[in-house]
């Protein structure tokens, strides 16, 4: 595989790389409208369309006070846009051809707060690219994240009349370079955590992913499968024998039954077993309220209250050079594969049971 984007495609082409992410409120006044946007999304709140606006209003109203308190702990706003911009700049630098001007330019399309897909489409249209690559900052595909962002992008592009050859990278959950970038950082964090504990205290690694209602998974969403495959790939890349580890899920938002076990339950189990924990946010690539508040404040406080002998947390990749290099390789691979949808493997990567896999639908299988 070529090491430079200019070796994969005509270096005279202008490649617009659109980074998909969740988005977050940029000031306290934006918290309520952000929550409304989130719960009005039919991919999130799966109820009849005539019920959704009222239910979204009710949920947002109930959540605005605790959300405001949480954001106050991290400066009153989400850091997600700033961190995504840093990732975009780092990716552009990595992709910059050695012998000519920048052929790749990154744009950001957030799902629930500015810059929305409409804003990103206008920016891309103004730059007049020859090709577009849609790159989710969600390593694992879910209909609630990448799927929803793709729908929003396609609708925005249709409204604006943007007609450019487009490649969609749907997921990269078990990509070797991505897994190695996590494993390298995890290896170092594990050693540091181990050094900070008494020799007779055991250490358990908790791979914590954002949760999902079980009903969505039963309808064919591949997210849980892909989370499990990510962890398997990371553990294989790490190559550390005898590690005690578990997968768990955080951020339950509705009364439905969500994926088990919860991160809270795993912390309770660690307290019962009298083992320390190293929490790895396996589904996030940037810091935001669910890492900086939920993991670093709420779950840490829970661990202390329950007597867990040590609580450590691996930072998200952000602009880690190995992670950015992995993204750059994914960009080159996807562009070399032509237009249409692909996974990091260049083909469908989910078993048939996952009917919501976008490549299954695209291929009609």
Buried (B, 14 or more C-beta within 10 A) or exposed (E): EEEBBBEBBEBEBBBBBBBBBBBBBBEBEBBBBBBBBBBBBEBBBBEEEEEBEEBBBEBBEEBBEEBBEBBEEBEBBBBBBBBBEBBBEBBBEBBBBEEEEEBBBBBBBBBBBBBBBBBBBBBBBEEEBBBBBBBBBBBBBBBBBBBBBBBBBBEBBEEBEBEBEBBBBBBBBBBBBBBBBBBBBBBEBBEEBBEEBEEEEBBBBBBBBBBBBBEBBEEBBBBBBBBBBBBBBBBEBBEBEEBEBBBBBBBBBBEEEBBEBBBBEBBBBBBEEEBBBBBBBBBBBBBBBBBBBBBBBBBBEBBEEBEBBBBBBBEBBBBBEBBBBBBBBBBBBBBBBEBEBBBBBEEBBBEEEBEBBBBBEBEEE
